[in-house]
Amino acid sequence: MTNPYAIGLAKNDANYQSLTPLSFLERSAKVYPAHTAIIHGQQRFTYAGFYARSRKLASALASHGIGKGDTVSVMLANTPPMLECHYGVPMTGAVLNTLNTRLDAAILAFTLDHAETKVLIVDREFSALMKEALSMTKQSKPIVIDYDDPEFAQDGQMIGEAEYEAFIAGGDPDYAWKKPDDEWAAISLNYTSGTTGNPKGVVYHHRGAYLLGQGNVLTGSMQKHSVYLWTLPMFHCNGWCFPWTMSVIGGTHVCLRQVRTKPIWDALADHKVTHLCGAPIVMSTILGAPEEDKRELDHTVQFFTAAAPPPEATLAAMADAGFNVTHLYGLTESYGPAVVNDWNAAWDELPSAERAAKKARQGVPYVALDDLTVMNPETMQPVEANGEQMGEVMMRGNIIMKGYLKNEKASVEAFAGGWFHTGDLGVLHADGYIQLKDRSKDIIISGGENISSIEVEDTLYKHPAVAAVAVVAKPDDKWGETPCAFIELKAGKDATPEDIIEYCRANMARYKVPRHVVFTELPKTSTGKIQKFKLRDMAKDV
């Protein structure tokens, strides 16, 4: 029998257009042309200006032969050109590659070669580093454009062929960019940290960027003209897609080159910031500001954090300071945050310990993520939803990467069984919320027993003298591995290894208690995540 819905109902230009976040900026420029889109120090750009400058960038790139399938890499701080690159580069059909400003020259050289970078835009603050990286590339010899930020005093030399403003000055503000022919087309390239060998290039598509751009609005309960402070590096997962999100609502970007207490508090108060994102270290920076830097806020600020769930004491301190903290979870491969601890108002009435237990869970899928579960990676069967049986956290949907650039083997492994394998171990609760227990590589196997480093860390965070902690495996001749705790103490607080060990013995099973305790500053990534791979090396010598 003929399906009547298959006759005369084909896609055409009138009823189907490829999804792309570039359309968000086009709309806001038409609807809110005079509204402030970007604040950077003394600089102000309206939406009409933001759109025109992005089109000028696209035009200038196109005049230098940049087009579909080319890579444009940028080494920029959280500045207006970084926002413009999120639109201007893909307007040409090219792919944006945002470089981590904290990486070393060798890794950056690998990245430029692997991405086959055609154009490189460099902030003068990073010119010496990029000059060294360029000298180490084996094949990539890109056109280099300098950005000389008028809001930042810097000594970096000019290493390129032109300065950014001069480069885009010759571009056409009415450049006739086109949507991608296919929304599956690549829009950006983000490299993983590469802690075990060379980093992998994660490829995003226009459809995913469009969906997560809107997903952030829904998850963050963002309203028209919300104001967003850039404490999260835009090089990290394209700033969790917020460069595109803010154009959905005609919001204002407040740029911030460095995460420093006074500029943060001044921006919060002066610009009426409504939203910001960051790792727990950003919360510590805000709360630890000198009293003279803090400002009185007459509104609640929404703060989105990822990584380990904040301790209850930190959440309480943030609330007292005027912030509402929402816990997110995601990976580079999921465009940043894809899971949210969607808070149920009824939980506010729970006793403190039970409320903290709810807060510790990573949560449920973003609206933009199709499915999330915890499965046995060998059988691909879901674990029991009892909050105890551990498995691997898996996701699938339209905000999962296209795959890894030039690494089909890794892509196939990541997508085995029709799910994206996160490499994170967790449990599934009866209400469908997931909770991480560890990275698969961070599980400590002692005497045949699995020990969750996160569980031990959660206990240690409750110690009154502990500011930050990371627990890793230390090789042991008898037990195979034993837990080793690296701890940063709070200012003015003291503790001995014996104090810490006794505290753990009183609060957890004895086999989980760290055998060794080291007081030290924890090594962190540029986004504030603790680098456990470095601690594992240190533990061998403890």
N, C-alpha and C positions, 0 to 999 in steps of 0.2 A: 504494500500500500504506500502510495506517495505521501511523503511528509509535506503538508502544505506550507510549513514554516521554512522550507528549503527552497521555495520558488519565489523569485522576484523580490527577495529581501536581502540582497547582497550588500556588503559594505561599499560605501562610496564617500566622496569628499564631504557630502552634506551630513552624513550620520556617523562618520568615524574619523577621528584625528588621533595621531600618536600622542600618548601622554608624555609630557616633558615639563620639568619645573621651570624652564625658561619662560613659559607662558605666565607664570605667577608675576614675574617682574613686568612683563608687558601690560598685564591687567592693572597692576597697582600704579604704573606710570600714567595710565589713562584715567583711572578713577581718583587717585590721590596725587596728582602731579606736583603740588606745592608742599606736600607733607614731608617732613624731614625723614629721610631714609637712613642716613649715616651721620654719626657724630664722631669726630676724631680730633680731640684737643679743641683747637679753635676752628677747625674745618667743619662745614656743614654741607651735605648734599641732599637735595630733594629727590623724590622718586623720578621725576622727569630727568633730572641731572644724572642720577644713578643709571637709568636706562640708556641715556644718550652716551655716557662714558663707556658703558659695557659694549655698546654697538660700535663705538669708535675703536675700542680694543679689538673687537672681532674683525673690523674692516682692516685695521693695520696688520693683524696677523695674516689675514687672507691675502693682502698685497705682498706678503713675503712667502707666499706659496703654502701656507698652512691650511689644511683641509681635513676631510674625512679620514679617520684612522691615524692621524698624526698625534704625537704626544707633546704637550706643553707642560714643562715642569716649573714649579715656582717655589722659591725659598723666601717666604715672606712671613712677617709677624701678623698679628691680628690688626690689619690696616685696610683702608678702602680698596687698594688694588687687589687684595686677596678676595674681597667680596666681588669685585668686578670680574675677576678671573673665573669665578664660579658660573658666570653667565657668558662673558665674552668668548671664552675658549670654546665651550660646546656650541655656541652660535655658529661657529665655522665648521662644525662636524668633528672637531678635534677632541681629544681626551685630556682632561686636567689631572695632573699629578702633583699633589701638594707634598712637599718634602718636610720631613721632621727636622726642625732646627737644632735638635740636640744630638744628632747622629754624627759619627766621625767621617772623615773624608773618604776613607776606603769604602764604606757602605754606601755613601752618596754616589761615588763613582760607579759602583756596581749598579745602583738604581738607574742612573742616567743611561748607562749602556743597555741594561735590560729593557728599559722603557723605550729605547731608541728616541730619546728626547730631541726634538727639532728646535725648540725655543726654550730658553731658560731665563726666568725673571728673578732677579736677586736683590733683596734688600741690602743696602750697604753695610748694615750691621754684620751680615754673614758673608761679606765679599771675600775675606781672607780664607775662610773655610772652603767656599765654593771654588776659589781659584786653585786651591790645593786639590780638590776633588776633580776639577776639570783636567788638571795635569796628569791625573791617574786613570782617566777613561781610556778604554781601548778602541772604541769606535765612535762614541757620541761626540760630535763637535757642533754643539748647537749655537744658534744665534743667541747672544747674551744681552739682556736688557737690565739696566740698573734701576732700582727705585731709591730715590733720595727723599726720605720722609721728612717733611718740614717740621713735624711735631716731635722729632727725636734727634738730639745732638749725637752724632756718631762720627767716628774717625775713619770708617771703612773707605777704601779706595774705590774708584769706578773701574770695573773690570770689563764692562760690556761695550757694545757698539753704540748704544743710545741710552738716554735716561727715559724712564717710563712715561713721564708727562709729555716729553718731546715725541716719543714713539706713537702715543695715541693721538697727539695733536693733528697728525696727518690723516687720521681715520675719519670715516663718514658717520656722523651721529644718526643718520637715517639708513644705515647699512641694512639691506634687505636680507636678514637672516631667515632661515627656514627651519621648521621643525624636522626632526629626524624622520627619514622614510619609515623607519621601524623603531618603535619605542624600546625594543630590545637592544638598540645600539648603545655602545659604551659611552658613558658620560664622564667617568672619573676612574682613576687608578690610585689605590692606596696600598702601601707596602706594610706588611706585618713587621713585628719587631726583629725577627731574625735572630732569636736567642740560641737557636740550634742550627747554625749554618746561615746561608744567604736568606734574606727575607723573601717572602712570596708576594707577588703583585695581585692584589684583590681588585677585580673589575666590577664596577657598578654600572647599571643601565639607567636610561632615562625614566623608565616606568617605575623602578624601585625608588629612585630619588624623588619622583613626584608623589608616590604613595607615602613614603616616610615623612616627606615635607609636610603633608597634610596630617599624618599620624601624630606628629609632634604637637600640632595645634590641639587635637582632640585630647591627647594624653595630658598635656599641660594646661588644659582648660584656658587656652589663650584667647584673648579678645582682640577686636580691631584696635590697631595702633598700640599693641603691647610694646614694651621697651625691654630690649635684651642686652645684657652686658656680657662682653666676650672675655670671660675668664677661662673658657675651654679653648685650647688651641684649634684654630681652623684646619690645621694640617691633620688633625686626628679624626679619621672617618668623615672628612669634609665637615668638621665641626658638628658631628651628629646630624648633618643635613640642615642645620639651622640657617645657613646662608640662604637656602631656598625657602625654609619655613616662614621666615619673617616677611617675605614678599606675599605670602598667602593672605596675611592679615594687614598688610600695609604698615608693618611695625617698624620700629626704629632700632638700628644697630648702634650700640655704643662700643667703639673699638677700644681695646686695651692691649698695649704692647707687652706689658709685664704684669704679673700677678703680684701687686704690692698693696699694702694695707690702705694707705691714704688715698690713692687713686680709686680704689674699689669703693671705699666708704663715701668719697666725694661724689662718685658717679651714682651710687645708690640714692643719695639724698638729692643731688642737684638735678638729675635727669629722671627721677621717679622710676627707676628701674623696676620692672615687674618680674623678670625672669633671669636666671643665670644657671649655668651648668658647671660641673667640675668634679674632680676626684675628692676624696675626704681631706686631702691636704689643703684644698681651697677653703674648706670649712675651718680648718685649724688656723689658716692665715687670717680669716675674717674674725674669728673669736679671739685670736691672740694679739690683735692689733692694740697698740698703746692707746690708752684712754683718750689722749688728745687727738688721735686720728679718727675715732669713732664719731658717728653722727646719729642724731635722733631721727628715726624713720616714722613717718605718719601713715605708712601703708605696709601690708604684708608682702614680702618678696618670696616668690616660688623658687626653690633651689632643687635642681635635679642632680643626683649623684649616682655614680656607678662604682664598681669594684666592691669591696667588702661592705656589708651593711654597717652604718654608723652605730657606735655604742649608744645606749639609751641616754647616758649623761650628755653626750654631744648633741643629740636631738633636742633634749630639753634646753640646753644652752642656746641652740640656734633659734628655738621657738621664743625664748626670752628676748633674743636680740631682734626679733621681727621676721624670722624666716620660717617657711613651711617646707620641710624636706621630703622629697619623694625619691624612693629608691628604684633605680633602673638597672637593667642588665642587658648586655649584648656584646657583640664582637665586631671586629673590623669587617668580617664576612657578612654581617647582618646590618650593614650601614650604620653601625653604632647601636643605640638602644632599640631593642625589639620586645622587651619584656618589662612590665611595670608592676610594682607592688601596689596594686589597686586597692586603696584602703576602704574598708567597710566601716561606716560611721558607728556601727554597733560595737566595734572593737574598742572604741574610746572608753567604754564602761568596764573593760576588763581590768583585773589587777595588774600592777606594773609588770611583773614577770611574764604574764601571759601576753600582755600587749607587746613587750619587747620581743617575744618569740614570734609574733605575727610580723613585726617589723623586720625581722632577720630573714624573711623569705624573699626570694627574688620576684615571684609573682606569677602573673598570667600574661598571655600574648598582648602586644599592641593590637589595636584594631586592624592595622595594616599587615600583621603577621597571621598567616592562615592556621598554623598548627604548632603546638609546642607540647613535648612530652618527655618522659624519661624512660629509656629502654635498655635492655640488655644488648650490647653492640654485637654479640655473637649470634644470638637467636633473633634479634630485631623484634622482640616481644616486649610490651610495656611491663614495667615493674609493678608490683602491688602498690596501690595508692594508700599506703599506711604510714608514710613519713619516715620509714625505716629502711626499706629495701633500696639499696643503692644501684644506680645505673648511669648511663651516659645521657646528658641532656641533648635533645635533638629538636630541630626546627625545620619547617618548610614553608615556603610562600614566596610572594613577589618581592620581599625585601631581603632576600638572600642573594648573594653575589652571583654574577654570571659564572665565575670560576676563577682560577689562578692563571695569570698571563704566562703563556709558554710553559705550562706545567700541567699537562693533561693528566698525568699519573696522579698528582696530588688532588686534582679536581675530582677525578673518579673516586678516589678514596674518601674524599670529604662528602660526596653525595651518595655513597653506597646505600642501597636499599630504598632509594627515593627520599632520603632525609639528609639534612646537613648535620654532620657529626661535629659537635662543638668541642669535644675533648674535655668538657667539664663533667664532673661526676656530681650527681645530686639525687634527691628523693622527690617523690610525688606525694602530696598530701591529699586527703580525702576530698577536699573542696577544689582540687585541680591546680592549686598553687604549687610551683616547684621551689625547691630550696637547694642551693649549691652546697656541696660538702667538700669539694676540692677539684683542682685540675687533675686529670688522670696521671700526669707526671709528678704531681705534688703529694699524692697519697703516700703515707709512710707505712711500710709493711714490716712490722716488728714481731719476730717470733711467729710468723704466719698470720698475725692479726692486722687488719687494716685500721690505720689511725688517720682520721681526718685532721689535717693541719688546721683547717678553718675552725673546727670544733675546739681545738686546743687554744687557738688564738682568741676565740670568743670568750673563753674563760679568763684568759690573761688580760683582756681588755677591761675586765671588771675589777682588776686590782687597782687600788687607788693611786699607785705610783706610776702606772704604765700609760705612756702617751701613744706609743705605736709598737706593734709587735709583728714578727713573722716567724713561723715555725717551719723548719725543713728537716729532711732526713739526713742523719749523720751515719755513715757506714759503721757497722759494729760487727766484730768477729763472732760474737755469740748470738746476737739477735738478728743479724742481717742489717737492720737499720734501727735507729732510735731517734726520738724527737730531739731537736736542738732549737732552742728559742733565742732569737735575737730581739733585743728590746731597747727602745728609746724611752727614757724616763721623763716624766713631766718636770718642768722647771721648778726647782726648789724641793723636789721629792727625792728620797733616797730609798734604796732597797738593795739587798744582797742576793746572790744566786740562791742561797739557802732559803731566804724569805720567799722567793718566787716558787721554788720547788715545794716548799711546805704548803703554800697557798694552793697549788695545783693538786697536791695530794688530798687536800680537804674538799676539793670541788670536782674531782673527776676520777675515773677508774685509774688505778695505779699504773697499769701498763701504758696509759696514754701520757703520763707525766714526763715532761722533758728531763732527760738525763744531764743536759748541759744548758747553761744560761749565759748569754753574752750580752753585755751592755754596749751598744754602739749606735751610731747614726745609720739608719737603714738606707741602702742604695735605692733610688727611685728613678723611674722613667720621667720624661718631660711632662707626662700627664699625671704624675703623682703615684703611679702604680709601683709597688715594691718589686724589685728585681730579684726574685727568688733564685734564679740561676746563679747569680753572684754569691748569694748566701750559701748555696749548696757547696760551692767551691771553698768558701771560708770555713764551713763546718768540717770539712775534711781535716783541717789543720787545728781544730779546737781540741 
